[in-house]
């Protein structure tokens, strides 16, 4: 996940945008084919110090300005003139972010799938295991132990589906030009956009530079996914408490110990997910705050999105990795479940828990 948002990945995507833009415009007869290949060859070989470019970008206000300047300085004649033709700095920034979002979400999806698969197995196995249900942190009526797990599974699965949907519709090519009107492309902007999108493996879309709802949707979906993992983590940590002991994180050497109390078995995987769930809402709220963008290009709002989204993806990556290990190795103590239920004296009628487990899991099939 760090690599997906690294300087190298950022530069690679930005240079790919410039190279494929030139090729798309050449294919539509807007610039020469040889000129386009000269631009593409430079983009593939130019060496740029990220630290130096960052200093220049801080002054310019966007990465694209010093990047395009460096490319133009290395080109001559027609190639220097037509580089970046019809594009603007935000086109580069938003398209780079879309590429990074898609790479990051693909990584995240793997661990989310691990979690839902493991939880489904546990839920089915314990669908009819009578256990104490707990409401407002107090003993309630009995439930099937697997019903609680099925709700974890459904929450994570729903969040994963929501994130996939938001990424599919929100992480698209941005190509609008200086004011979003696609001026200066002789009426061929739609064809250029389609070619550019295909070359960058992004869906084509009308310019969205002044509409940040797609990015906000992705951020919100990430926060919801992290929250769903936090829900599971909260429950597992409560079930692992002394005096309850109905479920535990997997026993892994070096994990969950205490420097002062050798007897402890701390739920450190849950701790990671819970800490992420505390940080995620503020990051998502910051991106939502940028939705009232000013006219054709906002000031300060969209510029805040990239770092916040990167942090959300990093938090999600840590939480999903931790909870995938918890889900796959979850230790369920049936004797403790039965002992606690008997001590509560609440009977063993679990209602329609088994049917509800099946219905919840069917949503993910």
Buried (B, 14 or more C-beta within 10 A) or exposed (E): BEEBBBEEBBBBBBBBBBBBBBBBBBBBEBBBEEBBBBBBEBBEEEEBEBEEBEEBBEEBEBBBBBBBEBBBEBBEEBBBEBBBBBBBBBBBBBBBBBBBBBBBBEBBBEBBBBBBBBBBBBBBEBBBBBBBBBEEEEBEBBBBBBBBBBBBBBBBBBBBBBBBEBBBBBBBBBBBBBBBEBEEBEEBBBBBBBBBBBBBEBBBBBBBBBEBBBBBBBBBBBBBBBBBBBBBBBBBBBBBEEEBBBBBBBEEEEBBBEEEEEEEBBBBBBBBBBBBBEBBBEBBEBBBEBEEBEEBBBEEBBBBBBEBBBBBBBBBBBBBBBBBBBBBBBEBBEEBBBEBBEEBEBEEEBEEBBEBBBEBBEEBE
